[in-house]
Amino acid sequence: MKNADTDARKPPLIEFRLWRQFLAVAEELHFGRAAQRLSMTQPPLTQAIAQLERALGLRLFDRTKRSVQLTAAGAALVPEARDLLARAQALPAYARASADGEAGRLRLAFVSTVGFDLLPRWVLAFREQYPKVQLELIEATGDVQLQALERAEIDAGFMLHSPGFAPPGLVCQRIARDPLVVAVPEQSGLAGKTTLTLKDLLDQPLVIFPRRILPSLYDAIFAMYHASGHLPRVAQEAIQMQTIVNLVSAGLGVAWVPESVRQFQRPGVVYRELKAGKGQAVPGCETSLVWAAGAASPALLRFLAFAPG
C-alpha cells in the first residue's frame, strides 16, 4: 500500500510546456511580448505561470502593473530551465546517433596482453572519431569475461586462447596472433643463450596462470611437455601476465608468455624464443574480440572497424 505522506513529498511532475513558457517570460520580462513570442494569447500564459508557481510552491515573478521582475528563486531557475530544454531538444539527435553507434555506451573487457599495445591505439582512434560514445574498459581474465557476457554486464571482451579454441557459442573476431616466448630470470644460466630448446626447459620450475582462466593455452603448454615425456614442475600460479613476469624476475622459475609481453620490460627478466626440435610444435596464441550472438550493439559494430581481424 502506498504511503500518503511519501506521495506528498514527491516532487511535482512539470510539463516541458510550462518550462518553455516560464523561460519566455523570464527572458522578455513582459507577459505580452512573451505571449507573442510563444504564439499564444496573454491570459493562458498568465494562467500557466500561476500553475507552475502553485506546483513549485513559490513565486517566480514579482508583478506590478508596470513591471515584471524575477524573484531570487525564479532567477536561479533560468539557467537550469535553459539547460533542461536544450537537452530535451538534443534528445532526438542523440537517439539517432545512438542507433548509428555514434553515441551511447560501450563496455569492453580485456586481458592484460591486449593492453600493452593494441588496445591503447584502438581506443585513441575510436575516441577521436566517436567522442560521444562512453567507452568503459574493464580488465578481466577470460573466465570472468565469460560470466560477464552471460549476465550482459559487458558488450564484448578481448580474450586470449590457443589458435582455433575461441569460446564456443559466441561470435569471435580474431584480432592478433602471437607465438609464445619464454620469460627467463636474468640471473639464470639460460639467459646467456639467444634461443632455447624444449630440453633446456623441461626441468625448470614453471610459473604459469591457473587453468581456469585460460584452459586451451594451459593445456597446449602441458601437452608439449607431455609429448617429451615430462610433467611441468609448476612452482607458482598467478593470474596476471605482469605478475607472472615479476615472479620470474624474482627467480621463481621460467614462464611461457605471448610475444606481446616482451613490451613489459621488467628488470631481471629476459625473453627468449624456443627452437623447436624435430616433431615438436611450439604453441601459439590468439586474441579474439568476443561477444554474444545477436547482441552486437551499434557502438560495438563501429568499434569492430578499429580492431580488424
Stockholm file with secondary structure:
# STOCKHOLM 1.0

chainA/1-309         MKNADTDARKPPLIEFRLWRQFLAVAEELHFGRAAQRLSMTQPPLTQAIAQLERALGLRLFDRTKRSVQLTAAGAALVPEARDLLARAQALPAYARASADGEAGRLRLAFVSTVGFDLLPRWVLAFREQYPKVQLELIEATGDVQLQALERAEIDAGFMLHSPGFAPPGLVCQRIARDPLVVAVPEQSGLAGKTTLTLKDLLDQPLVIFPRRILPSLYDAIFAMYHASGHLPRVAQEAIQMQTIVNLVSAGLGVAWVPESVRQFQRPGVVYRELKAGKGQAVPGCETSLVWAAGAASPALLRFLAFAPG
#=GR chainA/1-309 SS CCCHHHHHHSCCCCCHHHHHHHHHHHHHSCHHHHHHHTTSCHHHHHHHHHHHHHHHTSCCEEECSSCEEECHHHHHHHHHHHHHHHHHHHHHHHHHHHHTTSSEEEEEEECGGGGGTHHHHHHHHHHHHCTTEEEEEEECCHHHHHHHHHTTSCSEEEEEESTTCCCTTEEEEEEEEEEEEEEEETTSGGGGCSEECHHHHTTSEEEECCGGGSHHHHHHHHHHHHHTTCCCEEEEECSSHHHHHHHHHTTSCBEEEEGGGGGSCCTTEEEEEECCCTTCCCCEEEEEEEEETTCCCHHHHHHGGGSCC
#=GC SS_cons         CCCHHHHHHSCCCCCHHHHHHHHHHHHHSCHHHHHHHTTSCHHHHHHHHHHHHHHHTSCCEEECSSCEEECHHHHHHHHHHHHHHHHHHHHHHHHHHHHTTSSEEEEEEECGGGGGTHHHHHHHHHHHHCTTEEEEEEECCHHHHHHHHHTTSCSEEEEEESTTCCCTTEEEEEEEEEEEEEEEETTSGGGGCSEECHHHHTTSEEEECCGGGSHHHHHHHHHHHHHTTCCCEEEEECSSHHHHHHHHHTTSCBEEEEGGGGGSCCTTEEEEEECCCTTCCCCEEEEEEEEETTCCCHHHHHHGGGSCC
//
